[in-house]
């Protein structure tokens, strides 16, 4: 039995009007404690699942969503035959990287992997590399077919 669900238009993100601090407390303090040692893989799959719920048709939709969710400015910087490289930068990213608590970008990586899969119709996975010096996260989406 398959579950059929309605995709949410990304325009509904305009209805969100909260500050990021509540999100950060849940994301970086409560969720890792709740999820324990499985936090990283579970956040990755939460990101993939979230992307499946939104109507993502083009890269521009992806950039809009990252910006609207307060994740930062996502930019495609390199396109190869079997991978895409994105940079994520913004004041919010710099602040997260300078926080006194552990921050990670697994949710964003999972979201990016699934969104690229939806746009390009190619199976893929995503890794991230954090560069604290320049306050940037580099995501590499690798096509797995």
C-alpha positions as CSV (number, residue, x, y, z in Angstrom):
1,X,0.0,0.0,0.0
2,X,1.5,3.3,-1.0
3,X,0.9,6.6,0.8
4,X,-0.1,9.3,-1.6
5,X,0.7,12.8,-0.3
6,X,0.1,16.2,-1.7
7,X,3.2,18.2,-2.3
8,X,3.3,21.6,-0.6
9,X,4.0,24.6,-2.8
10,X,7.2,26.4,-1.7
11,X,5.2,29.6,-1.6
12,X,3.8,28.4,1.7
13,X,7.2,29.2,3.3
14,X,6.2,32.8,3.1
15,X,3.7,32.1,5.9
16,X,6.5,31.3,8.3
17,X,7.3,34.2,10.6
18,X,9.6,33.1,13.5
19,X,13.1,33.9,14.6
20,X,15.8,31.4,14.2
21,X,16.8,31.0,17.9
22,X,13.9,28.7,18.7
23,X,14.8,26.6,15.7
24,X,18.5,26.5,16.8
25,X,17.6,25.3,20.3
26,X,15.6,22.4,18.9
27,X,18.0,21.6,16.2
28,X,21.3,21.7,18.0
29,X,20.4,21.0,21.6
30,X,17.1,19.0,21.9
31,X,17.2,16.8,18.8
32,X,20.8,15.5,19.2
33,X,20.0,14.6,22.8
34,X,16.8,12.9,21.8
35,X,18.3,11.1,18.8
36,X,21.6,10.2,20.5
37,X,24.4,8.6,18.6
38,X,22.1,8.2,15.5
39,X,21.6,12.0,15.3
40,X,23.7,12.6,12.1
41,X,22.1,9.9,9.9
42,X,18.6,10.6,11.2
43,X,19.0,14.3,10.5
44,X,20.2,13.5,7.0
45,X,17.1,11.4,6.3
46,X,14.8,14.0,8.0
47,X,16.2,16.5,5.4
48,X,15.5,14.1,2.5
49,X,12.0,13.5,3.8
50,X,11.4,17.2,4.1
51,X,12.4,17.8,0.5
52,X,10.0,15.1,-0.6
53,X,7.1,17.2,0.9
54,X,7.9,20.3,-1.1
55,X,7.2,21.0,-4.7
56,X,10.8,21.5,-6.0
57,X,11.1,21.8,-9.8
58,X,14.2,23.8,-10.4
59,X,17.5,24.9,-8.8
60,X,16.0,28.4,-8.3
61,X,13.3,26.7,-6.0
62,X,16.2,25.2,-4.0
63,X,18.0,28.5,-3.5
64,X,14.7,30.1,-2.5
65,X,14.0,27.4,0.1
66,X,17.5,27.6,1.7
67,X,17.2,31.3,2.0
68,X,13.6,31.2,3.3
69,X,14.4,28.6,5.9
70,X,17.3,30.6,7.2
71,X,19.8,28.0,6.1
72,X,21.9,30.5,4.1
73,X,22.6,31.4,0.5
74,X,23.2,28.3,-1.5
75,X,25.2,28.6,-4.7
76,X,26.1,26.0,-7.3
77,X,29.9,26.6,-7.9
78,X,30.9,23.5,-9.9
79,X,29.1,21.1,-12.2
80,X,30.8,17.9,-13.2
81,X,29.5,14.8,-15.0
82,X,29.0,12.8,-11.8
83,X,28.7,15.5,-9.1
84,X,27.6,19.0,-8.2
85,X,29.4,21.3,-5.7
86,X,27.5,23.9,-3.8
87,X,28.7,26.5,-1.3
88,X,26.5,27.7,1.6
89,X,27.3,31.1,3.0
90,X,25.5,33.7,5.0
91,X,25.7,35.6,8.3
92,X,23.5,32.8,9.8
93,X,26.0,30.2,8.7
94,X,28.9,32.2,10.2
95,X,27.0,32.6,13.5
96,X,26.2,28.8,13.6
97,X,29.8,28.0,13.0
98,X,30.9,30.3,15.8
99,X,28.3,29.0,18.3
100,X,29.4,27.5,21.6
101,X,27.4,24.3,20.9
102,X,28.1,21.7,18.2
103,X,26.6,22.5,14.9
104,X,26.3,20.3,11.8
105,X,24.7,20.5,8.4
106,X,23.4,17.0,8.0
107,X,19.7,18.1,7.6
108,X,20.7,20.5,4.9
109,X,22.8,17.9,3.1
110,X,19.9,15.4,3.1
111,X,17.6,18.0,1.9
112,X,20.0,18.9,-0.9
113,X,20.5,15.3,-2.0
114,X,16.8,14.7,-2.3
115,X,16.0,18.0,-4.0
116,X,18.7,17.4,-6.6
117,X,17.3,13.9,-7.1
118,X,13.8,15.5,-7.7
119,X,15.1,18.1,-10.1
120,X,17.5,16.0,-12.1
121,X,15.8,12.6,-11.6
122,X,19.1,11.0,-10.7
123,X,19.9,9.0,-7.5
124,X,22.4,10.9,-5.4
125,X,23.9,11.4,-2.0
126,X,25.4,14.5,-0.4
127,X,28.4,15.1,1.8
128,X,29.4,18.3,3.5
129,X,32.7,19.9,4.4
130,X,32.9,22.8,6.9
131,X,35.5,25.5,6.4
132,X,35.3,27.5,9.7
133,X,38.0,30.0,8.6
134,X,35.9,31.4,5.8
135,X,32.5,30.5,7.4
136,X,31.4,28.3,4.5
137,X,29.9,24.9,4.0
138,X,30.7,23.0,0.9
139,X,28.2,20.3,-0.2
140,X,29.1,17.7,-2.8
141,X,26.2,16.0,-4.4
142,X,27.4,12.7,-6.0
143,X,25.3,10.9,-8.5
144,X,25.2,7.3,-7.5
145,X,24.0,5.7,-10.7
